Amino acid sequence: MHSDFFSSVGLRQFVRLSLLIWAFGGLLSLFLPPVAPAVPAPESRRTLQIYFVDVEGGQATLFVTPEGQSLLIDTGWPGNDGRDADRIVAAAKLAGISKIDYVLITHFHNDHVGGVPQLVARIPVGTFIDHGENRETTDGPTVQDWKAYQQVLGTGKFKRITAKPGDLLPIQGMRVSVVSSDGALIAKPLPGAGAQNSACKNSEQRPADQTENPRSLGTLITFGKLKLLDLGDLTWDKEMELMCPRNKLGKIDVYIVSHHGWFQSSSPALVYGIDPRVAIMDNGAKKGGTPSAWDIIKASPHLEDLWQLHFSEEGGPAHNTPEPFIANLSGPEDAANYLRLTASADGSFDVFNSRTNARKHYALAH
């Protein structure tokens, strides 16, 4: 009887204690914020995303870093009811961003700067980066698009950076080094570069180009162990200055093909000197992909693949990459398919073709 009594008392005390703990826990939860379960970062926030937007032979390349900062290199053409701006905005949406932090204008030809007024009407832009003044003052379309760009800057809504060779651009999540701007080039080799370039002897000397092309604002972009090169429309004569007799750039993993694959750029001195694993050509059906330039790129010693935004009519059957590596095939349909490169900091990356919904993985960097 005595034992049963203490057993029942112990049970009542246990129940009371449990109720007190439950009540205290409920009061505590009113004052403490809820603890969210740990959720791994989405893939897009651990990688660098690069969208090669189809602007029909112009350039518009969108970079989005793991930190969510964005860089757009060039804006495509003017006119066409805002076609190119709409395609850039669509890529931004796919990348999960609602503004573009930096827009870099390589030079002031209309297939590079022409889309600026339509772009800023469709998506917020923070800062423009360019090489300074327009130097091609006798070409009507260039002058017209330069004036339109100046009008946008004149609104006072945007910051502007005039970049010089050797500058580092203030973009979080990747290192963007300026290697050419307004006809000037880096004076010294980049870290790890500077070796004698044996490909110089296979590159003819060409006269200086007098257009905006050799003024192109060129950048070397580093993300972890991965290196990408975008020189805009930098011409053969400037490539020789940059790469001969010493290679000032070193080896590159991804070559964003200069000048849409046109014959005025992509000298052996450049292409064989940087020795890319992958080349991506932002050509159009009727612009770029010259057979002579295509041959130089394809013969690069360690090139694994050449990707193209379009089947090149100039190239024909003998001078186009296989169909799985082309975003837009020949024909009347304007499908606006894009290529996307997704890079990890270890130097591995994938290239995705939106036409085929297939991707190819590249495991190791240089």
C-alpha distance (Angstrom), angle and dihedral (degrees) to the residues before:
residue distance angle dihedral
M1 . . .
H2 3.81 . .
S3 3.79 90.9 .
D4 3.83 92.2 48.3
F5 3.82 89.9 51.5
F6 3.82 93.8 55.8
S7 3.77 90.3 43.9
S8 3.80 90.6 56.3
V9 3.85 91.2 45.3
G10 3.81 90.2 50.5
L11 3.77 91.3 50.8
R12 3.84 92.3 49.9
Q13 3.83 90.5 49.6
F14 3.79 91.5 49.2
V15 3.82 91.5 52.0
R16 3.83 91.9 47.8
L17 3.84 91.1 49.3
S18 3.78 91.7 49.0
L19 3.82 91.1 51.0
L20 3.80 91.0 49.4
I21 3.82 92.0 50.6
W22 3.82 91.2 48.0
A23 3.82 91.9 49.4
F24 3.81 93.1 47.0
G25 3.79 90.7 49.4
G26 3.79 90.8 52.7
L27 3.82 91.9 51.0
L28 3.81 91.0 47.2
S29 3.79 91.5 52.9
L30 3.81 89.6 59.4
F31 3.80 90.9 63.2
L32 3.80 103.0 36.1
P33 3.85 122.7 72.2
P34 3.78 115.6 -116.1
V35 3.78 115.7 -97.7
A36 3.78 111.3 -122.2
P37 3.78 117.1 -140.7
A38 3.79 114.8 -107.2
V39 3.81 109.0 -96.4
P40 3.80 120.6 -172.4
A41 3.81 115.8 -119.0
P42 3.77 113.1 -96.5
E43 3.81 115.6 -103.1
S44 3.79 91.3 -109.4
R45 3.80 89.7 61.4
R46 3.82 95.2 51.6
T47 3.79 95.6 48.5
L48 3.77 142.0 52.7
Q49 3.79 111.3 -110.8
I50 3.82 120.5 -156.0
Y51 3.80 121.2 -173.6
F52 3.81 118.4 -163.3
V53 3.78 99.3 -156.4
D54 3.80 119.1 -153.8
V55 3.80 105.9 -119.7
E56 3.78 94.3 158.6
G57 3.79 100.6 -102.4
G58 3.80 99.4 -25.7
Q59 3.79 123.5 92.7
A60 3.78 133.4 -99.9
T61 3.80 115.4 153.3
L62 3.81 118.2 172.6
F63 3.83 121.4 -158.2
V64 3.82 121.3 -168.7
T65 3.81 117.1 -174.7
P66 3.82 127.2 -150.1
E67 3.81 87.0 -103.5
G68 3.80 89.0 59.5
Q69 3.80 95.9 -110.9
S70 3.78 116.1 139.8
L71 3.79 136.8 -149.3
L72 3.80 123.2 -173.0
I73 3.79 116.1 -164.6
D74 3.82 107.1 -152.9
T75 3.79 130.1 -22.5
G76 3.82 108.3 -125.0
W77 3.78 126.4 -126.0
P78 3.81 132.6 -22.5
G79 3.80 122.1 -117.3
N80 3.80 124.5 18.3
D81 3.82 89.5 118.2
G82 3.80 91.2 -71.2
R83 3.81 93.2 -56.1
D84 3.80 96.0 150.9
A85 3.81 95.3 43.3
D86 3.81 89.3 50.2
R87 3.80 90.7 52.2
I88 3.79 91.7 49.6
V89 3.81 91.1 50.0
A90 3.81 89.7 49.3
A91 3.80 89.7 53.8
A92 3.80 90.8 48.6
K93 3.79 89.4 53.5
L94 3.80 90.9 50.8
A95 3.80 88.6 50.6
G96 3.81 91.0 52.6
I97 3.81 98.5 -114.5
S98 3.80 130.7 123.2
K99 3.82 99.1 -166.4
I100 3.79 138.3 32.7
D101 3.78 113.5 -126.1
Y102 3.80 98.2 -164.9
V103 3.81 132.7 18.8
L104 3.80 113.5 -166.9
I105 3.80 116.0 -160.5
T106 3.80 109.0 -159.1
H107 3.83 93.5 -164.4
F108 3.77 140.6 -27.3
H109 3.80 104.2 -93.6
N110 3.79 113.5 125.7
D111 3.82 96.5 -112.5
H112 3.82 89.1 60.0
V113 3.82 108.0 32.9
G114 3.80 99.9 20.2
G115 3.79 96.7 91.6
V116 3.82 96.4 56.1
P117 3.85 98.9 100.0
Q118 3.80 92.5 48.8
L119 3.80 92.7 44.3
V120 3.82 95.7 54.5
A121 3.81 89.1 48.9
R122 3.81 89.9 59.2
I123 3.81 107.6 37.1
P124 3.82 135.6 19.2
V125 3.81 114.5 -99.0
G126 3.80 125.5 -165.8
T127 3.81 111.7 -168.7
F128 3.80 136.4 5.6
I129 3.80 120.7 -146.6
D130 3.81 122.4 -163.7
H131 3.80 143.7 147.3
G132 3.81 97.2 -101.2
E133 3.82 125.3 -106.8
N134 3.79 128.7 18.6
R135 3.81 107.9 -103.8
E136 3.81 99.0 -171.5
T137 3.78 101.7 77.9
T138 3.82 100.1 158.0
D139 3.81 98.2 60.9
G140 3.81 111.4 90.0
P141 3.83 100.7 -150.6
T142 3.80 91.6 45.4
V143 3.79 92.3 51.2
Q144 3.80 91.3 46.7
D145 3.79 94.0 51.6
W146 3.80 91.4 44.0
K147 3.81 89.1 55.5
A148 3.81 91.4 48.3
Y149 3.82 89.6 51.4
Q150 3.80 90.4 48.9
Q151 3.80 89.9 52.3
V152 3.80 90.1 54.8
L153 3.81 91.4 49.7
G154 3.80 89.7 45.2
T155 3.79 92.0 64.4
G156 3.79 88.4 76.2
K157 3.81 91.5 -133.4
F158 3.79 95.8 113.0
K159 3.77 137.9 56.2
R160 3.80 118.5 -128.7
I161 3.79 132.2 -151.0
T162 3.81 121.3 -167.1
A163 3.78 102.9 -154.6
K164 3.80 126.7 -148.3
P165 3.82 130.6 -165.3
G166 3.78 108.8 -82.6
D167 3.81 94.8 29.6
L168 3.79 121.8 130.5
L169 3.80 111.9 -142.2
P170 3.84 115.9 -132.0
I171 3.80 98.2 -116.4
Q172 3.79 117.1 137.7
G173 3.77 118.5 -132.4
M174 3.81 101.0 26.1
R175 3.79 136.9 46.9
V176 3.81 112.8 -116.4
S177 3.82 112.4 -170.7
V178 3.80 120.1 -172.0
V179 3.81 110.1 -133.8
S180 3.83 100.7 168.3
S181 3.79 134.8 22.0
D182 3.82 135.9 158.7
G183 3.80 91.8 -8.0
A184 3.81 94.6 -51.3
L185 3.82 123.9 113.3
I186 3.78 136.0 -161.0
A187 3.80 108.5 -78.8
K188 3.80 97.2 -147.7
P189 3.80 133.0 39.0
L190 3.77 117.7 -94.6
P191 3.82 117.3 -108.1
G192 3.80 109.3 -67.9
A193 3.82 93.0 15.7
G194 3.82 131.4 91.5
A195 3.80 103.2 94.5
Q196 3.80 121.0 141.3
N197 3.81 109.3 -87.7
S198 3.80 109.9 -133.1
A199 3.83 90.7 -172.1
C200 3.81 91.1 70.1
K201 3.79 91.4 82.5
N202 3.82 89.7 60.4
S203 3.81 93.9 53.1
E204 3.78 120.0 85.2
Q205 3.78 120.2 -138.6
R206 3.80 112.9 -109.4
P207 3.82 129.5 -166.1
A208 3.79 119.2 -97.3
D209 3.80 114.3 -84.8
Q210 3.82 113.2 -124.0
T211 3.82 99.4 -159.2
E212 3.82 131.9 86.1
N213 3.82 90.4 -88.4
P214 3.84 98.1 86.8
R215 3.81 87.7 47.9
S216 3.81 89.9 65.4
L217 3.79 118.0 140.8
G218 3.81 101.9 -125.0
T219 3.79 125.8 -168.4
L220 3.77 139.2 -168.0
I221 3.80 109.0 -148.6
T222 3.79 120.8 -158.7
F223 3.79 124.1 -167.8
G224 3.78 111.3 176.4
K225 3.80 104.7 -56.1
L226 3.81 94.4 -16.9
K227 3.82 122.3 99.7
L228 3.80 125.6 -165.3
L229 3.80 127.9 -177.0
D230 3.81 126.3 -151.6
L231 3.81 115.9 173.3
G232 3.79 97.8 166.8
D233 3.81 107.5 -142.8
L234 3.81 96.1 -26.5
T235 3.79 106.9 163.0
W236 3.80 133.6 -126.1
D237 3.81 94.4 -101.8
K238 3.80 92.2 55.8
E239 3.81 91.8 44.2
M240 3.82 88.0 58.5
E241 3.80 91.2 52.3
L242 3.80 90.5 49.2
M243 3.80 96.9 46.3
C244 3.82 107.2 30.2
P245 2.92 135.4 118.9
R246 3.80 87.2 -11.7
N247 3.77 125.9 29.4
K248 3.81 104.2 -120.9
L249 3.83 94.1 -175.4
G250 3.81 105.3 47.7
K251 3.80 123.2 -157.0
I252 3.79 120.3 -18.4
D253 3.80 129.1 -161.2
V254 3.81 99.8 -156.0
Y255 3.81 123.5 29.4
I256 3.80 113.3 -161.9
V257 3.77 93.1 -152.9
S258 3.80 112.7 -112.5
H259 3.79 121.1 -119.7
H260 3.83 94.6 4.5
G261 3.80 89.8 -70.7
W262 3.81 94.0 -58.9
F263 3.82 121.1 156.7
Q264 3.82 94.0 -112.0
S265 3.82 90.6 73.8
S266 3.84 141.2 31.9
S267 3.81 98.7 69.4
P268 3.81 118.1 -174.4
A269 3.81 87.2 -112.6
L270 3.79 89.7 62.7
V271 3.79 102.7 33.8
Y272 3.79 98.1 42.4
G273 3.79 91.5 38.4
I274 3.81 94.8 56.2
D275 3.84 89.5 39.4
P276 3.84 97.2 -157.8
R277 3.78 125.6 -156.9
V278 3.79 93.0 -151.4
A279 3.80 132.5 20.1
I280 3.80 123.4 -161.5
M281 3.80 117.7 -163.3
D282 3.81 118.9 -159.6
N283 3.79 94.2 -159.8
G284 3.79 130.1 145.1
A285 3.78 129.6 -132.8
K286 3.79 90.6 -99.8
K287 3.80 100.7 23.6
G288 3.78 127.2 64.3
G289 3.76 133.5 -4.6
T290 3.81 95.6 102.3
P291 3.85 109.2 -172.7
S292 3.82 94.1 -126.3
A293 3.82 92.8 52.8
W294 3.80 91.3 41.6
D295 3.83 90.1 54.2
I296 3.80 92.1 52.1
I297 3.80 92.6 50.6
K298 3.80 94.4 45.8
A299 3.81 90.7 50.9
S300 3.79 93.1 54.9
P301 3.83 105.4 131.0
H302 3.81 100.5 -119.3
L303 3.80 102.2 21.3
E304 3.78 111.0 141.4
D305 3.80 99.3 -178.4
L306 3.79 143.3 -1.5
W307 3.82 114.8 -150.0
Q308 3.81 122.9 -163.8
L309 3.79 132.4 -164.5
H310 3.81 90.0 -146.9
F311 3.77 141.6 18.1
S312 3.80 101.8 -105.8
E313 3.79 114.4 -127.8
E314 3.79 89.0 -162.0
G315 3.79 90.3 53.9
G316 3.80 95.1 50.1
P317 3.81 123.0 -173.9
A318 3.82 94.7 -40.9
H319 3.80 97.6 50.7
N320 3.79 106.9 44.9
T321 3.77 128.3 89.2
P322 3.85 118.3 -112.9
E323 3.82 114.7 -73.0
P324 3.84 96.7 -105.5
F325 3.82 87.5 63.8
I326 3.83 95.5 51.2
A327 3.81 120.6 85.6
N328 3.82 96.9 -161.8
L329 3.79 121.7 30.4
S330 3.80 125.8 -155.0
G331 3.79 118.1 -77.4
P332 3.79 141.7 85.2
E333 3.80 96.6 -76.6
D334 3.81 114.5 102.6
A335 3.79 98.3 -152.6
A336 3.84 97.7 164.4
N337 3.78 92.5 -144.0
Y338 3.80 115.2 177.6
L339 3.79 138.2 -155.4
R340 3.81 120.6 -131.3
L341 3.78 127.1 -162.5
T342 3.81 116.6 -160.9
A343 3.80 113.7 -167.0
S344 3.79 133.8 -167.7
A345 3.79 122.6 -152.8
D346 3.81 91.0 -115.0
G347 3.81 88.9 69.9
S348 3.79 98.3 -102.4
F349 3.80 119.7 122.7
D350 3.79 145.2 170.5
V351 3.80 129.7 -137.5
F352 3.81 115.5 -150.1
N353 3.81 124.8 -162.2
S354 3.82 111.4 -152.9
R355 3.81 91.1 -159.0
T356 3.79 94.2 60.2
N357 3.84 98.5 24.4
A358 3.80 85.8 -134.0
R359 3.76 129.2 125.3
K360 3.79 135.4 -161.6
H361 3.79 123.0 -146.2
Y362 3.81 123.7 -140.8
A363 3.76 110.1 -162.9
L364 3.80 109.3 -165.5
A365 3.77 139.7 30.8
H366 3.81 126.5 -138.2
